[in-house]
Amino acid sequence: MSESALLVESLQLMGIGMGIVFSFLVLLVGMLRLMSSLALRLAPLESSPAQTPPSSVPADESDDLIAVIASAVARYRRRH
């Protein structure tokens, strides 16, 4: 076979291979979108319950926490 015939055959083979891969990827994206839409129809998102504000920390615990933080900051400043 001549070089030009080999080159044409290799380009044809490359085109067929790239076409198959591209077709598979398009099919995969289509199937994923279809499955996603089916999943949303079959199991719709549940409505979230009303958000409740976080409970506040009792005052005595808050005071203890502030004292611990202040102590840690003072100790850090003494060393550095």
Rosetta blueprint (number, residue, H / E / L):
1 M L
2 S L
3 E H
4 S H
5 A H
6 L H
7 L H
8 V H
9 E H
10 S H
11 L H
12 Q H
13 L H
14 M H
15 G H
16 I H
17 G H
18 M H
19 G H
20 I H
21 V H
22 F H
23 S H
24 F H
25 L H
26 V H
27 L H
28 L H
29 V H
30 G H
31 M H
32 L H
33 R H
34 L H
35 M H
36 S H
37 S H
38 L H
39 A H
40 L H
41 R H
42 L H
43 A L
44 P L
45 L L
46 E L
47 S L
48 S L
49 P L
50 A L
51 Q L
52 T L
53 P L
54 P L
55 S L
56 S L
57 V L
58 P L
59 A H
60 D H
61 E H
62 S H
63 D H
64 D H
65 L H
66 I H
67 A H
68 V H
69 I H
70 A H
71 S H
72 A H
73 V H
74 A H
75 R H
76 Y H
77 R H
78 R H
79 R H
80 H L
